[in-house]
Amino acid sequence: MPVDIDPAAFDALVERALDELPDDLASLVHNVVVLVEPEAPADDPDLLGLYDGLALTDRPANHAGMLPDRILLFRGPLLDMADTPEELEEEVRITVVHEIAHHFGLDDRRLHELGWG
């Protein structure tokens, strides 16, 4: 049975996952906004998260004045994935780390090798 929590409680889980990032990693994340969407896109309804931006490894030297990169977390699929509040918190944490890793240029293959995909 999927976990059912209200949007504010879900947002608190996301905030906690971000707060728990190691300081040396968090200090390297610049100009990135994290947003929670109720559902994933219709063409990929099971998607948990999405990095929308240009990875640091792909940016030109003059990458200035651009809109912030975005990390989108999809509440519905994350709720559906967890049977307990603890599982939900862990899935949110994993998804946040996974999407931040894309910001640093790690692809899904490498994340899977590292146990994060």
Order of alpha helices (4+ residues) and beta strands (2+ residues): alpha-alpha-beta-beta-beta-alpha-alpha-alpha
